[in-house]
Amino acid sequence: MMPIKTKVFIFGSILSLNMFLIQGVIASPMEDRALRQEERQANRQENKEARQNNREERQTERQADRQEAFCERFAETISKITERMSDRKMKFDTRKETRINNFDEKRGNRDSSRVENRADQDMHRLEMYSKLSGKATTDEQKLAVKKFQDTVESAVKVRRSVIDTAVDTFRKGVDSAVASRKSSMDSTVSSFTTAMNTAVSNAKASCGSGKTPQEVRSQFQSDMETAREKLKSDRSSIEKVKNDITALMETRKTSVKSAMDTFKTTLENAKAELKTAFGK
């Protein structure tokens, strides 16, 4: 038989071993649950990140689609704006050409009318001289008629020369004023067109660089507003042709009136001498 102490030692050892095994058996499921929980948490985080990445990718794709669609619509809008500007400029040039043609036509009509009126006046004066010569019976009267005719013809020549010079000066002044304003307007329109084309190019470049529609639209509107304000300022600074033409008309009117008054005075004096010669 084993001694009691030995039996106690062996029993204690067995008991300790059994307790260790029991603890080991009990601890293993707990560790498994912790591991499974960590795995589930890791899976949830991974799934969350995957969903987030998918949302970001879809959002990026939608944004890219919206950007592409916006740029396409914006390009069409810009094309329409450019086309309207081109049409307006064409209509403006057509109206301007029509006005110039009408202007030249009116000048030609006035010149023709003046030539016809002068021809009628020349014929009436010749008839008058013929009647006066028929009434002249003495040499003194014939000389008086000849002097009267020479005086009137000389006065007519001077009057017509002054009027022609006044008309020519007026027309040259008008042409110069119109040409100057046309040059200024052409320069103004050219500057605006350049600014508009630059705004369009910048907008297209912004679309290509991936800027948002809001940024592209805002910058384009700002650039166009700046161009329009400059156009408005430049146009207001250009002198009006009407003021220049009014001044030229006054100068012409003064010159013509002076020529007519001088002719009238000369004619009255010549008539007075002629009457004296005829004893009237």
Phi, psi and omega in degrees: 000147177284148173295155182299318182299321180294316179300318180296318181297315182295317180298320180294321180294317179297318180297317179297319180296317180297321179296319179296316180295320179297316179297321179295319179294320181290321183288329185297314177297324179296316179296322179297317179298320179296318179294316180296323179295318178297320179295315179299319179296318178296320178294318179298317180295320179294317178295320178299315179295322179295316179297319179298317178297320178296317178298317179297319179296316179295320179296319178297318179296316179297319179296319178296320178296316178297319180298316181295316180296318179298314182298323178294314178295320181295320178297320178295319179297315179298319179299319179294319178298314180298320180295318179296319178298319179295319179296316180297319180295320179297316179295321179296315179297322179295314178298320180296316178297321178296317179297318180296316179297317178296322180297312179295322179296318179296321177297315179298320179295319179294321178296317179296318179296320180295318179297317179295317179298319180293323178297318177297318180297318179299318180295319179294323179292320178298320176298320179296316179298321180297318178295319180295319179296325179291334179274342182283123181248335181253163178297322180298319180291321178295319177295322179295319178296318180297317179296318179299316180298314180297319181295315181294317181295321178295319180294320178298317180298316179296315181300314181295323179296317180295317180295317179298319179295319180296317179295316181296317178297318179299313182295319178296321178296317178297314180300319180294317180295317180295317180296320180295315180292322178299317179297318179294318180294318179299318179295320179295313179297320179297318179296318179295317179298318178297316179297320179294316179297323178295318178299319179295314180297318179296321180295317179296319179295322179295321176298318181291335182273357175092013177292154182291155178304322180298317180294316181297311182296317182297316181293321180295315179297320179296316179296318180291322178296319177297318180295318180293320179296321178292320177300315179297317180294317180296320181294321181290336181276348179281130181293143179284137179292329184303319180296317179295317181295321178300316179296319179294323178295321178296319178296315178297316180300319180295317181294316180295318180297320179297318179295318180293319180295318179296316179297317181299317180296315179298318180295318179297318179294319179295320178297319181298316179295320180296317178299320179299318180295328178271005177073033180246000000 
